[in-house]
């Protein structure tokens, strides 16, 4: 009984620890989806203009800034544009990681 309770506590603790450092996969997916929709529908990009959208969770940042998307466009390989997403404020671009580029909003 004590051993099984200990195992349950370890599993639950492991799940919370994993989510603390890696974020919620649903929110990471939502961040990527919101970024893609913003680029296609709001900014008028074609899907072929987008090379990659990479989502990241930063446990060091505040909850409002924890979920980020980094977008690489086909005409600027190697340059990423950072977007921050949260449910309350939506999506906003913070700029290019390498200074000004062709896609700064």
N, C-alpha and C positions, 0 to 999 in steps of 0.2 A: 504494500500500500504506500509506504513512504517513498520507495524507489520510483513507483509509477507517478506519484505526485511530483517528485523531483524532476523526472523526465518531462512531464507536461510543462512545468515552470521553465525548464531549459528551452524547450521548443518555442513557447510563447515569447520568452525573453529574446531568443535568437531572431524571431520574426520582427519584433519591434526594433531591435538593434540594426538589422538589415535595412529596414525602411528608414530609420533615422539617418543612416549614412548614404543610402542609395536612392531614397525617394520612393514615391508611390508610382508604380508602373502605369497605372491608369492616368495619372497626372502628366507623366512624361509623354504618353501617347496623345493626350489632349493638347499638350503644348505643341507637339509636332503637327497635329491636325490643324490647330488654330493658325499656326504659322503658314502652312501650305495654303489654307483657304484665304488668308489675308493677302498673300502674294498673288494668287490667281484671281480672286474676285475683287479685292479692293485696289490692288496695285496694277492689275492688268498684265501680269507676267504670263507667259505660256509655260506649260509644264516642262518643255525642253530647255527653258532658260535656267532652270534650277538643277544644279548638279547634285547637291546633297543637302539634307536637313538632318542635323545631329542634335539630339536632345540630351541635356545634362541637368542633374540635380546637384545643388551646392548646399550642403548642410551648414556651411559656415555663414551663409547669407541669411537675411531675414526671410520670413515665410513669403513675403510679397515678392522677393527677388530670387527665390530659390530655384525656380524652374526656368531653364534657359534653352533657347534653340539657336544653333549656329548654322547659318545658311551660306552655302558656297554656290555661286552662280557660274554658269558655263563659260561666260566671257571673262571671268577673273579667277582662274584656278589658283587655289592656295590662299585666297583672301576670304575671310569669314565675316559675316555680319551677325551681330548679337541681337537677339530678341528676348525679352523677358515676358513671361506669362503668369498671370494669376486670375482666378475666377472673378475677383472683385473689380480689378482694373482692366482686365483684358490683356491684349498684346501691345507691346510697344518696342520699337527698335532703339537700341542704345548706341548704335553706330557700327563702324567697321573696327575690327581688332587691329588693323594695320593703318589707321588713319582714314582720310577721305577716300572714297572709291566711287564707282559708277552707280551704286545702288543705295546710297544714304538717303533716307526719307526725310 
